[in-house]
Amino acid sequence: MALSVDTLNNYIKLDNQIHELEIKNTRKAYEELQGRLGSLQTENKTLKQQLEEKCQKTKKELDDVERVVKEMEQAVLAKGQKQYDEEMAREKAEHLEALAEQEKVQKFLEENEKEIKQVEKQAAEAKVGNDQLNKLYQEQEELLNSIFNGSYGSALENELEADLEMHRERKQRIDIARYKWTNGRVLLSHACNQLNTATKGWTEMRGIKCDIQKRYQEVTPVRNNLLAAIQNMQSAHKYLDNIPFPYCKQDEIDTLSHATANIYTDMTSEDRSIHAGECFSTTYKRCAALLQWFDTVINTTITKDLREATDNAAEAEKHLRAERMRLLKEMADKQNVVFNVDESALNRGVKHKDESQGMQGSDIKPVGDVQEDNTPAPVQRNIAALPSQDEIFGNMEELKKKHDQRIGEYQKIEEMNKARVAQGLEEKLAQRRQRRMEQRAS
């Protein structure tokens, strides 16, 4: 096509707009939110089904209590007061446990629906940026195709473009990992504080003697903190569903959940209150160890790799820009189009100060309130083995293989084109020799 200054400036404008959206990890951010929304909606269906089952169980247990009350006179006569009291206490405990389970699922469902609304809003906002980026990509591709007649301006341009795609994909994956681990850390930090508060509250409750009403008052906030901690730990698991946690695994959370459901029963027995307190305290210490493990992964692996990936992507972008500007300038000179390459455009691949930020750090809202507590969390001296890079980021070697495959395919095409040109030239030379021979013969 015939070049013009407007065409060249339009290319630079498109490239700058794409760059600004790419450093925000626009596409990966949208994909991540879409995946998270799908998981939350699936969980919502499960929670609704669980709530219905818990409601039915609570109703059954309440019916059992009412049945015992109705049969009180006959039960006392037949079994004696002591046996009646034991049966009534058992039925009430079972009803309280069923009610606690129902309330727990109800809370989980409410928080799930809040999060769905939040993520739906975020996904809608991210979709605008994603659609804009796709539109800019299409416009840029059409413009480059028209300038270079559907091919690459040079073999180097193709190689540099492949390099940029590989480094950019690597950076985006690490950025997504940082986003997930950072949000997971926020959730665990809240859970850790809530477990600490609950453990202290339980200890204080055990110091109250002969005042069951006062104990109820003290245990309720303990229970609320435990429920919030359970939700926050489970949410951290969901953010990193491919990572095996070394502490606070699902079976440990289930144990804590069961203890929380029995909390009003456990508070009435010295032995059971001691056992429950040990469960709360142990979970708190293991949650603190998990938080320390998260910090180690974020600080020693993710942050370092993200910095390196950001630098590599910026350098690859800089080289691709320089090669394309060179090609455009060369073509402009051939067509006598005045095009002075802006040095700032050539160096725009150098990252901005805020470019390494990528996606927003933490946008999660943990469940429950957190009281300020200056007590340092327990420190784990021998921290568990860290996850592998493949577990954290996915298979990075796959990116290199795709990159090499693309370069190899392009080189094959170039060789085939050269062979065709050479063959065509030989055919033309042969025809020319034949014509000369015919002219001489005549």
VOPAGU-2260 file (C-alpha; in pm, 1 decimal, decimal comma):
REM VOPAGU-2260
SITE   aa  ch    i         X         Y         Z
SITE  MET   A    0       0,0       0,0       0,0
SITE  ALA   A    1     102,7     364,1     -40,8
SITE  LEU   A    2     219,6     500,2     292,1
SITE  SER   A    3     118,0     833,4     438,9
SITE  VAL   A    4     210,4    1023,4     751,1
SITE  ASP   A    5    -142,1     963,9     884,8
SITE  THR   A    6    -103,4     587,0     839,1
SITE  LEU   A    7     225,4     583,1    1026,5
SITE  ASN   A    8      95,9     801,5    1307,8
SITE  ASN   A    9    -213,3     582,9    1333,8
SITE  TYR   A   10       8,6     277,7    1382,1
SITE  ILE   A   11     204,1     449,5    1661,2
SITE  LYS   A   12    -119,4     559,4    1829,4
SITE  LEU   A   13    -260,9     205,2    1819,9
SITE  ASP   A   14      62,2      60,6    1955,7
SITE  ASN   A   15      65,1     304,1    2245,7
SITE  GLN   A   16    -296,7     227,3    2335,6
SITE  ILE   A   17    -228,3    -146,9    2326,2
SITE  HIS   A   18      75,9    -100,1    2547,1
SITE  GLU   A   19    -122,6      86,1    2811,9
SITE  LEU   A   20    -383,1    -192,3    2829,1
SITE  GLU   A   21    -124,3    -468,3    2824,9
SITE  ILE   A   22      62,4    -339,1    3130,1
SITE  LYS   A   23    -266,4    -365,7    3322,7
SITE  ASN   A   24    -290,7    -733,1    3225,1
SITE  THR   A   25    -631,9    -655,5    3079,2
SITE  ARG   A   26    -701,2    -986,2    2904,8
SITE  LYS   A   27    -577,5   -1217,3    3180,1
SITE  ALA   A   28    -760,2   -1011,4    3442,9
SITE  TYR   A   29   -1088,4   -1059,0    3257,8
SITE  GLU   A   30   -1027,1   -1432,6    3210,4
SITE  GLU   A   31    -947,2   -1471,3    3580,7
SITE  LEU   A   32   -1264,7   -1288,7    3687,2
SITE  GLN   A   33   -1476,5   -1496,2    3448,8
SITE  GLY   A   34   -1333,0   -1817,5    3593,0
SITE  ARG   A   35   -1382,1   -1697,4    3948,8
SITE  LEU   A   36   -1741,3   -1598,3    3876,4
SITE  GLY   A   37   -1814,2   -1942,9    3733,3
SITE  SER   A   38   -1671,7   -2111,1    4044,8
SITE  LEU   A   39   -1877,2   -1886,1    4274,1
SITE  GLN   A   40   -2197,6   -1959,3    4082,5
SITE  THR   A   41   -2131,9   -2333,4    4105,7
SITE  GLU   A   42   -2067,1   -2297,2    4478,0
SITE  ASN   A   43   -2389,6   -2097,3    4511,7
SITE  LYS   A   44   -2594,4   -2388,0    4379,6
SITE  THR   A   45   -2420,8   -2628,3    4619,2
SITE  LEU   A   46   -2477,2   -2399,5    4918,5
SITE  LYS   A   47   -2845,7   -2359,8    4838,3
SITE  GLN   A   48   -2884,1   -2736,6    4824,3
SITE  GLN   A   49   -2692,5   -2774,9    5152,8
SITE  LEU   A   50   -2905,7   -2507,4    5319,7
SITE  GLU   A   51   -3224,0   -2687,3    5221,5
SITE  GLU   A   52   -3087,0   -3011,4    5368,7
SITE  LYS   A   53   -2975,6   -2835,8    5690,3
SITE  CYS   A   54   -3317,0   -2670,6    5729,6
SITE  GLN   A   55   -3485,8   -3008,1    5699,3
SITE  LYS   A   56   -3250,5   -3157,8    5958,0
SITE  THR   A   57   -3307,1   -2865,6    6197,7
SITE  LYS   A   58   -3682,5   -2908,1    6163,8
SITE  LYS   A   59   -3649,8   -3279,7    6235,8
SITE  GLU   A   60   -3441,2   -3216,2    6549,5
SITE  LEU   A   61   -3686,3   -2950,5    6669,0
SITE  ASP   A   62   -3971,6   -3194,1    6610,4
SITE  ASP   A   63   -3783,4   -3446,0    6826,9
SITE  VAL   A   64   -3751,5   -3190,9    7109,1
SITE  GLU   A   65   -4121,3   -3105,5    7088,6
SITE  ARG   A   66   -4206,1   -3474,7    7082,1
SITE  VAL   A   67   -4011,9   -3532,5    7404,7
SITE  VAL   A   68   -4182,8   -3231,8    7564,9
SITE  LYS   A   69   -4526,0   -3366,5    7469,8
SITE  GLU   A   70   -4436,4   -3707,4    7606,6
SITE  MET   A   71   -4294,2   -3555,1    7924,7
SITE  GLU   A   72   -4547,9   -3695,3    8168,9
SITE  GLN   A   73   -4538,0   -4044,5    8023,9
SITE  ALA   A   74   -4158,0   -4029,4    7990,8
SITE  VAL   A   75   -4108,4   -3929,5    8353,0
SITE  LEU   A   76   -4340,6   -4203,3    8471,1
SITE  ALA   A   77   -4185,4   -4466,1    8245,1
SITE  LYS   A   78   -3818,9   -4373,8    8260,6
SITE  GLY   A   79   -3777,0   -4155,0    8564,9
SITE  GLN   A   80   -3677,4   -3788,5    8583,2
SITE  LYS   A   81   -3305,4   -3850,8    8536,0
SITE  GLN   A   82   -3342,5   -4050,4    8217,0
SITE  TYR   A   83   -3594,9   -3799,9    8085,9
SITE  ASP   A   84   -3353,5   -3511,1    8154,0
SITE  GLU   A   85   -3074,1   -3695,8    7975,5
SITE  GLU   A   86   -3291,0   -3763,0    7671,9
SITE  MET   A   87   -3414,7   -3403,8    7665,2
SITE  ALA   A   88   -3056,8   -3270,0    7694,7
SITE  ARG   A   89   -2945,8   -3494,4    7409,3
SITE  GLU   A   90   -3231,7   -3385,8    7182,9
SITE  LYS   A   91   -3170,5   -3017,7    7260,9
SITE  ALA   A   92   -2799,1   -3058,0    7189,3
SITE  GLU   A   93   -2874,2   -3224,2    6856,7
SITE  HIS   A   94   -3117,2   -2944,6    6772,3
SITE  LEU   A   95   -2859,2   -2678,2    6862,4
SITE  GLU   A   96   -2596,3   -2854,1    6652,0
SITE  ALA   A   97   -2832,9   -2878,6    6353,4
SITE  LEU   A   98   -2932,0   -2514,1    6396,9
SITE  ALA   A   99   -2566,0   -2409,5    6413,9
SITE  GLU   A  100   -2492,9   -2600,6    6092,4
SITE  GLN   A  101   -2791,2   -2436,7    5925,5
SITE  GLU   A  102   -2680,8   -2088,5    6035,8
SITE  LYS   A  103   -2325,0   -2159,1    5917,6
SITE  VAL   A  104   -2440,0   -2255,8    5566,7
SITE  GLN   A  105   -2676,9   -1956,7    5564,7
SITE  LYS   A  106   -2383,3   -1724,4    5642,4
SITE  PHE   A  107   -2169,5   -1888,9    5375,5
SITE  LEU   A  108   -2449,6   -1848,2    5122,5
SITE  GLU   A  109   -2499,3   -1480,4    5208,5
SITE  GLU   A  110   -2127,3   -1409,4    5170,2
SITE  ASN   A  111   -2117,2   -1609,2    4847,9
SITE  GLU   A  112   -2398,0   -1400,2    4698,4
SITE  LYS   A  113   -2225,2   -1077,9    4806,1
SITE  GLU   A  114   -1906,0   -1191,4    4637,3
SITE  ILE   A  115   -2092,9   -1291,5    4320,5
SITE  LYS   A  116   -2230,9    -936,9    4292,0
SITE  GLN   A  117   -1885,7    -791,7    4351,8
SITE  VAL   A  118   -1717,6   -1014,4    4091,9
SITE  GLU   A  119   -1998,8    -958,2    3839,3
SITE  LYS   A  120   -1934,3    -584,8    3867,0
SITE  GLN   A  121   -1557,4    -631,2    3834,5
SITE  ALA   A  122   -1599,8    -867,7    3537,7
SITE  ALA   A  123   -1828,1    -620,0    3359,2
SITE  GLU   A  124   -1568,2    -345,5    3404,3
SITE  ALA   A  125   -1286,9    -577,7    3292,6
SITE  LYS   A  126   -1486,8    -680,3    2985,1
SITE  VAL   A  127   -1485,6    -320,4    2861,9
SITE  GLY   A  128   -1105,4    -313,7    2869,6
SITE  ASN   A  129   -1080,1    -662,2    2719,1
SITE  ASP   A  130   -1312,8    -573,8    2431,4
SITE  GLN   A  131   -1120,9    -253,2    2371,4
SITE  LEU   A  132    -790,0    -442,3    2362,9
SITE  ASN   A  133    -927,2    -700,1    2115,1
SITE  LYS   A  134   -1054,3    -417,4    1893,1
SITE  LEU   A  135    -714,8    -244,8    1900,3
SITE  TYR   A  136    -537,0    -572,4    1821,7
SITE  GLN   A  137    -761,3    -625,1    1520,6
SITE  GLU   A  138    -706,4    -269,8    1393,9
SITE  GLN   A  139    -329,9    -301,4    1439,0
SITE  GLU   A  140    -320,9    -638,6    1262,0
SITE  GLU   A  141    -523,2    -503,6     968,3
SITE  LEU   A  142    -297,9    -200,5     944,2
SITE  LEU   A  143      22,8    -407,7     949,2
SITE  ASN   A  144    -123,6    -648,9     690,8
SITE  SER   A  145    -203,9    -360,7     459,5
SITE  ILE   A  146     141,5    -205,2     503,1
SITE  PHE   A  147     339,5    -528,2     455,1
SITE  ASN   A  148      99,3    -699,4     211,9
SITE  GLY   A  149     -12,9    -968,9     455,3
SITE  SER   A  150     338,4   -1081,0     548,5
SITE  TYR   A  151     602,5    -980,2     799,8
SITE  GLY   A  152     826,6    -687,4     718,4
SITE  SER   A  153    1127,9    -902,8     798,0
SITE  ALA   A  154    1218,3   -1238,1     947,4
SITE  LEU   A  155    1349,5   -1047,1    1248,7
SITE  GLU   A  156    1011,8    -882,7    1304,2
SITE  ASN   A  157     842,9   -1222,4    1322,4
SITE  GLU   A  158    1103,0   -1352,2    1566,3
SITE  LEU   A  159    1078,9   -1042,9    1786,7
SITE  GLU   A  160     698,9   -1059,3    1787,1
SITE  ALA   A  161     714,9   -1424,4    1896,6
SITE  ASP   A  162     963,5   -1326,9    2169,9
SITE  LEU   A  163     730,5   -1054,8    2296,3
SITE  GLU   A  164     427,7   -1285,5    2302,7
SITE  MET   A  165     621,9   -1544,3    2502,5
SITE  HIS   A  166     757,1   -1292,1    2756,5
SITE  ARG   A  167     422,2   -1115,2    2782,9
SITE  GLU   A  168     236,0   -1441,1    2844,7
SITE  ARG   A  169     491,6   -1533,4    3111,8
SITE  LYS   A  170     454,1   -1195,6    3281,6
SITE  GLN   A  171      74,5   -1219,0    3271,6
SITE  ARG   A  172      74,9   -1564,9    3429,5
SITE  ILE   A  173     303,5   -1448,3    3710,2
SITE  ASP   A  174      90,6   -1137,4    3757,5
SITE  ILE   A  175    -221,5   -1353,5    3791,7
SITE  ALA   A  176     -39,0   -1571,8    4046,0
SITE  ARG   A  177      62,8   -1263,6    4243,8
SITE  TYR   A  178    -298,5   -1143,2    4241,0
SITE  LYS   A  179    -428,1   -1478,2    4368,6
SITE  TRP   A  180    -160,3   -1524,1    4635,1
SITE  THR   A  181    -196,2   -1164,6    4755,6
SITE  ASN   A  182    -571,8   -1201,9    4793,7
SITE  GLY   A  183    -523,3   -1540,3    4959,6
SITE  ARG   A  184    -281,6   -1381,4    5205,0
SITE  VAL   A  185    -533,3   -1110,5    5297,7
SITE  LEU   A  186    -794,7   -1377,6    5368,4
SITE  LEU   A  187    -552,7   -1582,3    5579,9
SITE  SER   A  188    -438,2   -1275,1    5772,9
SITE  HIS   A  189    -798,3   -1205,9    5873,0
SITE  ALA   A  190    -858,6   -1572,4    5954,4
SITE  CYS   A  191    -546,1   -1578,5    6172,3
SITE  ASN   A  192    -659,1   -1274,2    6370,5
SITE  GLN   A  193   -1010,6   -1413,0    6405,1
SITE  LEU   A  194    -880,3   -1747,4    6532,5
SITE  ASN   A  195    -656,0   -1566,8    6781,3
SITE  THR   A  196    -949,6   -1358,5    6907,2
SITE  ALA   A  197   -1170,4   -1668,4    6928,8
SITE  THR   A  198    -905,8   -1864,2    7121,2
SITE  LYS   A  199    -863,7   -1582,8    7373,9
SITE  GLY   A  200   -1240,5   -1542,5    7406,2
SITE  TRP   A  201   -1281,9   -1915,3    7471,0
SITE  THR   A  202   -1018,5   -1904,1    7745,9
SITE  GLU   A  203   -1195,6   -1611,0    7909,7
SITE  MET   A  204   -1529,4   -1793,8    7889,1
SITE  ARG   A  205   -1385,5   -2093,5    8072,2
SITE  GLY   A  206   -1299,8   -1863,8    8360,5
SITE  ILE   A  207   -1667,1   -1785,8    8414,7
SITE  LYS   A  208   -1816,7   -2023,9    8673,3
SITE  CYS   A  209   -2179,3   -2098,9    8756,6
SITE  ASP   A  210   -2328,2   -1840,3    8520,3
SITE  ILE   A  211   -2455,3   -2017,2    8209,8
SITE  GLN   A  212   -2616,9   -1700,9    8068,2
SITE  LYS   A  213   -2288,9   -1511,3    8091,4
SITE  ARG   A  214   -2112,1   -1799,7    7919,6
SITE  TYR   A  215   -2359,9   -1785,7    7632,2
SITE  GLN   A  216   -2286,5   -1415,9    7590,1
SITE  GLU   A  217   -1910,8   -1477,7    7579,3
SITE  VAL   A  218   -1931,9   -1776,7    7344,8
SITE  THR   A  219   -2143,4   -1609,6    7073,6
SITE  PRO   A  220   -1865,7   -1372,6    6951,4
SITE  VAL   A  221   -1621,7   -1666,5    6973,0
SITE  ARG   A  222   -1849,6   -1865,1    6743,9
SITE  ASN   A  223   -1890,0   -1571,1    6503,7
SITE  ASN   A  224   -1512,6   -1528,2    6478,0
SITE  LEU   A  225   -1466,4   -1900,1    6415,4
SITE  LEU   A  226   -1729,1   -1900,4    6140,2
SITE  ALA   A  227   -1565,2   -1599,7    5974,7
SITE  ALA   A  228   -1221,0   -1762,6    5999,9
SITE  ILE   A  229   -1353,5   -2082,8    5842,7
SITE  GLN   A  230   -1502,7   -1888,7    5551,3
SITE  ASN   A  231   -1183,0   -1690,9    5496,6
SITE  MET   A  232    -964,5   -2003,5    5502,1
SITE  GLN   A  233   -1196,2   -2180,8    5258,7
SITE  SER   A  234   -1192,5   -1876,8    5029,8
SITE  ALA   A  235    -811,7   -1884,5    5032,5
SITE  HIS   A  236    -828,1   -2249,4    4922,5
SITE  LYS   A  237   -1061,8   -2154,5    4637,5
SITE  TYR   A  238    -832,0   -1877,5    4515,5
SITE  LEU   A  239    -548,1   -2128,7    4489,7
SITE  ASP   A  240    -740,2   -2448,2    4416,5
SITE  ASN   A  241    -439,5   -2606,9    4239,6
SITE  ILE   A  242    -202,5   -2551,6    4534,4
SITE  PRO   A  243    -183,2   -2817,4    4810,9
SITE  PHE   A  244    -168,8   -2625,2    5140,5
SITE  PRO   A  245      75,0   -2769,1    5398,0
SITE  TYR   A  246    -133,2   -2633,9    5688,9
SITE  CYS   A  247    -506,3   -2579,9    5745,6
SITE  LYS   A  248    -601,9   -2845,5    5493,2
SITE  GLN   A  249    -966,5   -2916,8    5425,3
SITE  ASP   A  250    -989,6   -3196,0    5683,7
SITE  GLU   A  251    -854,3   -2957,8    5949,8
SITE  ILE   A  252   -1111,2   -2695,8    5850,7
SITE  ASP   A  253   -1383,6   -2962,2    5870,2
SITE  THR   A  254   -1268,7   -3051,4    6224,1
SITE  LEU   A  255   -1283,7   -2684,9    6326,5
SITE  SER   A  256   -1623,4   -2651,8    6160,7
SITE  HIS   A  257   -1756,6   -2947,6    6359,9
SITE  ALA   A  258   -1616,9   -2803,1    6682,8
SITE  THR   A  259   -1782,4   -2470,5    6603,0
SITE  ALA   A  260   -2117,8   -2642,0    6548,8
SITE  ASN   A  261   -2087,3   -2804,9    6894,1
SITE  ILE   A  262   -1963,5   -2494,3    7069,8
SITE  TYR   A  263   -2270,9   -2434,8    7288,3
SITE  THR   A  264   -2262,4   -2796,3    7402,5
SITE  ASP   A  265   -1886,0   -2795,5    7460,8
SITE  MET   A  266   -1905,5   -2488,9    7683,9
SITE  THR   A  267   -2114,4   -2680,3    7940,8
SITE  SER   A  268   -1852,7   -2951,7    7997,7
SITE  GLU   A  269   -1505,3   -2897,1    8141,7
SITE  ASP   A  270   -1347,7   -3183,8    7946,9
SITE  ARG   A  271   -1515,3   -3088,3    7620,8
SITE  SER   A  272   -1430,3   -2719,1    7665,8
SITE  ILE   A  273   -1063,3   -2810,8    7713,6
SITE  HIS   A  274   -1066,9   -3027,0    7400,1
SITE  ALA   A  275   -1243,1   -2755,0    7197,8
SITE  GLY   A  276    -994,5   -2494,2    7319,9
SITE  GLU   A  277    -705,4   -2711,9    7202,8
SITE  CYS   A  278    -869,9   -2742,7    6860,5
SITE  PHE   A  279    -907,2   -2363,4    6830,3
SITE  SER   A  280    -552,1   -2296,5    6950,0
SITE  THR   A  281    -395,4   -2557,3    6720,5
SITE  THR   A  282    -581,0   -2425,0    6417,3
SITE  TYR   A  283    -469,3   -2071,0    6502,2
SITE  LYS   A  284    -103,1   -2176,7    6516,3
SITE  ARG   A  285    -129,5   -2367,9    6189,5
SITE  CYS   A  286    -304,2   -2074,5    6021,0
SITE  ALA   A  287     -17,9   -1850,3    6136,8
SITE  ALA   A  288     228,0   -2101,2    5986,3
SITE  LEU   A  289      29,9   -2100,2    5660,5
SITE  LEU   A  290      40,9   -1720,0    5653,8
SITE  GLN   A  291     418,4   -1734,1    5699,3
SITE  TRP   A  292     437,0   -1989,6    5415,6
SITE  PHE   A  293     238,4   -1754,4    5189,8
SITE  ASP   A  294     471,8   -1465,4    5271,0
SITE  THR   A  295     772,4   -1677,2    5179,4
SITE  VAL   A  296     624,7   -1780,2    4843,1
SITE  ILE   A  297     523,3   -1422,3    4758,5
SITE  ASN   A  298     850,4   -1260,8    4865,5
SITE  THR   A  299    1105,4   -1517,8    4749,2
SITE  THR   A  300     944,9   -1651,6    4431,6
SITE  ILE   A  301     657,4   -1448,1    4289,3
SITE  THR   A  302     792,2   -1095,9    4343,6
SITE  LYS   A  303    1137,9   -1185,2    4208,2
SITE  ASP   A  304     998,9   -1369,7    3904,0
SITE  LEU   A  305     750,4   -1091,0    3827,5
SITE  ARG   A  306    1026,7    -830,4    3830,5
SITE  GLU   A  307    1236,7   -1041,1    3592,8
SITE  ALA   A  308     941,0   -1118,1    3364,1
SITE  THR   A  309     841,5    -750,2    3352,3
SITE  ASP   A  310    1194,4    -647,0    3251,8
SITE  ASN   A  311    1211,6    -918,0    2983,4
SITE  ALA   A  312     872,1    -822,4    2837,2
SITE  ALA   A  313     968,3    -453,7    2832,6
SITE  GLU   A  314    1296,3    -531,2    2656,8
SITE  ALA   A  315    1123,5    -755,0    2399,1
SITE  GLU   A  316     865,7    -484,3    2330,9
SITE  LYS   A  317    1140,0    -226,0    2288,0
SITE  HIS   A  318    1321,3    -437,9    2026,5
SITE  LEU   A  319    1002,1    -517,0    1832,4
SITE  ARG   A  320     906,0    -149,8    1824,4
SITE  ALA   A  321    1252,9     -52,8    1702,2
SITE  GLU   A  322    1244,3    -309,9    1419,9
SITE  ARG   A  323     896,6    -207,2    1306,3
SITE  MET   A  324     990,2     160,5    1313,5
SITE  ARG   A  325    1299,5      78,6    1107,3
SITE  LEU   A  326    1090,4    -108,7     851,5
SITE  LEU   A  327     832,5     169,5     833,7
SITE  LYS   A  328    1104,1     432,6     795,1
SITE  GLU   A  329    1268,7     227,6     520,4
SITE  MET   A  330     939,4     190,8     334,8
SITE  ALA   A  331     857,7     559,5     384,3
SITE  ASP   A  332    1194,1     662,6     240,9
SITE  LYS   A  333    1135,5     447,2     -69,3
SITE  GLN   A  334     800,0     618,9    -125,4
SITE  ASN   A  335     939,5     966,5     -47,7
SITE  VAL   A  336     718,5    1004,1     259,4
SITE  VAL   A  337     862,6    1230,2     527,2
SITE  PHE   A  338     862,1    1025,6     849,4
SITE  ASN   A  339    1090,3    1126,1    1133,2
SITE  VAL   A  340    1101,1     843,4    1387,8
SITE  ASP   A  341    1034,4     976,2    1736,5
SITE  GLU   A  342    1305,4     851,8    1969,9
SITE  SER   A  343    1050,3     828,7    2251,8
SITE  ALA   A  344     852,0     583,7    2040,4
SITE  LEU   A  345    1159,8     367,3    1995,5
SITE  ASN   A  346    1219,0     357,8    2370,3
SITE  ARG   A  347     859,1     318,9    2479,5
SITE  GLY   A  348     922,4     -48,5    2551,3
SITE  VAL   A  349    1103,2      55,8    2870,1
SITE  LYS   A  350     865,5      -4,7    3158,4
SITE  HIS   A  351     706,5     275,3    3358,4
SITE  LYS   A  352     759,3     298,7    3733,2
SITE  ASP   A  353     413,9     154,5    3798,5
SITE  GLU   A  354     423,5    -100,9    3517,5
SITE  SER   A  355     529,2    -388,8    3739,3
SITE  GLN   A  356     203,4    -349,1    3929,1
SITE  GLY   A  357      -1,9    -513,3    3654,8
SITE  MET   A  358    -334,6    -618,7    3803,2
SITE  GLN   A  359    -452,0    -460,2    4125,0
SITE  GLY   A  360    -299,1    -617,7    4431,6
SITE  SER   A  361    -584,1    -706,8    4664,9
SITE  ASP   A  362    -950,9    -649,7    4590,5
SITE  ILE   A  363   -1097,7    -915,7    4819,0
SITE  LYS   A  364   -1318,8    -828,9    5113,7
SITE  PRO   A  365   -1268,5   -1087,1    5389,5
SITE  VAL   A  366   -1562,6   -1207,5    5597,0
SITE  GLY   A  367   -1614,8   -1077,2    5949,9
SITE  ASP   A  368   -1462,2    -800,9    6156,7
SITE  VAL   A  369   -1103,6    -803,2    6276,7
SITE  GLN   A  370    -998,6    -652,0    6606,9
SITE  GLU   A  371    -658,5    -488,1    6624,8
SITE  ASP   A  372    -417,9    -714,8    6809,6
SITE  ASN   A  373     -50,9    -631,3    6852,4
SITE  THR   A  374      35,0    -980,1    6974,0
SITE  PRO   A  375     284,9   -1130,2    6726,5
SITE  ALA   A  376     165,0   -1445,9    6552,5
SITE  PRO   A  377     346,3   -1772,5    6629,0
SITE  VAL   A  378     648,8   -1827,2    6404,7
SITE  GLN   A  379     712,5   -2160,8    6235,3
SITE  ARG   A  380    1087,4   -2229,0    6240,0
SITE  ASN   A  381    1091,8   -2517,3    5993,5
SITE  ILE   A  382     858,5   -2397,0    5722,4
SITE  ALA   A  383     703,8   -2652,0    5485,0
SITE  ALA   A  384     846,6   -2706,8    5137,3
SITE  LEU   A  385     742,3   -2437,6    4890,7
SITE  PRO   A  386     531,3   -2525,0    4583,8
SITE  SER   A  387     705,5   -2571,4    4250,3
SITE  GLN   A  388     705,7   -2301,0    3983,9
SITE  ASP   A  389     474,1   -2514,1    3769,5
SITE  GLU   A  390     226,8   -2530,3    4058,9
SITE  ILE   A  391     243,9   -2154,9    4110,9
SITE  PHE   A  392     253,3   -2033,4    3749,7
SITE  GLY   A  393     154,0   -2327,8    3532,3
SITE  ASN   A  394     376,2   -2500,7    3278,8
SITE  MET   A  395     616,1   -2225,8    3167,7
SITE  GLU   A  396     817,5   -2467,7    2952,6
SITE  GLU   A  397     508,1   -2498,8    2734,0
SITE  LEU   A  398     543,1   -2129,1    2640,9
SITE  LYS   A  399     901,3   -2182,0    2522,1
SITE  LYS   A  400     794,2   -2484,1    2313,6
SITE  LYS   A  401     516,5   -2282,3    2145,5
SITE  HIS   A  402     764,0   -2002,8    2077,6
SITE  ASP   A  403    1018,1   -2236,8    1918,4
SITE  GLN   A  404     743,4   -2406,7    1716,6
SITE  ARG   A  405     626,0   -2074,5    1576,3
SITE  ILE   A  406     980,1   -1970,5    1478,3
SITE  GLY   A  407    1036,7   -2310,8    1317,4
SITE  GLU   A  408     714,1   -2291,9    1117,3
SITE  TYR   A  409     793,9   -1942,8     991,7
SITE  GLN   A  410    1144,2   -2048,3     889,7
SITE  LYS   A  411     998,8   -2338,7     689,4
SITE  ILE   A  412     765,5   -2098,9     509,1
SITE  GLU   A  413    1054,5   -1862,5     434,8
SITE  GLU   A  414    1264,5   -2147,8     296,5
SITE  MET   A  415     974,1   -2264,3      80,2
SITE  ASN   A  416     925,7   -1910,7     -51,5
SITE  LYS   A  417    1295,4   -1881,2    -129,1
SITE  ALA   A  418    1284,6   -2216,7    -306,2
SITE  ARG   A  419     986,2   -2100,3    -513,0
SITE  VAL   A  420    1160,6   -1775,9    -603,6
SITE  ALA   A  421    1476,9   -1965,1    -697,4
SITE  GLN   A  422    1276,2   -2213,0    -903,2
SITE  GLY   A  423    1091,6   -1930,7   -1073,8
SITE  LEU   A  424    1419,6   -1758,1   -1154,5
SITE  GLU   A  425    1563,8   -2079,2   -1301,0
SITE  GLU   A  426    1253,4   -2123,8   -1516,4
SITE  LYS   A  427    1282,4   -1767,1   -1643,7
SITE  LEU   A  428    1651,8   -1813,4   -1724,0
SITE  ALA   A  429    1575,6   -2137,6   -1907,4
SITE  GLN   A  430    1303,4   -1966,8   -2108,2
SITE  ARG   A  431    1541,2   -1682,8   -2190,2
SITE  ARG   A  432    1811,1   -1927,8   -2307,6
SITE  GLN   A  433    1553,3   -2111,4   -2517,5
SITE  ARG   A  434    1439,6   -1788,2   -2684,0
SITE  ARG   A  435    1800,0   -1693,7   -2762,6
SITE  MET   A  436    1868,0   -2035,9   -2912,6
SITE  GLU   A  437    1555,4   -2008,7   -3124,4
SITE  GLN   A  438    1653,9   -1657,3   -3239,5
SITE  ARG   A  439    2002,3   -1777,5   -3337,4
SITE  ALA   A  440    1861,8   -2079,4   -3522,0
SITE  SER   A  441    1635,1   -1860,4   -3726,7
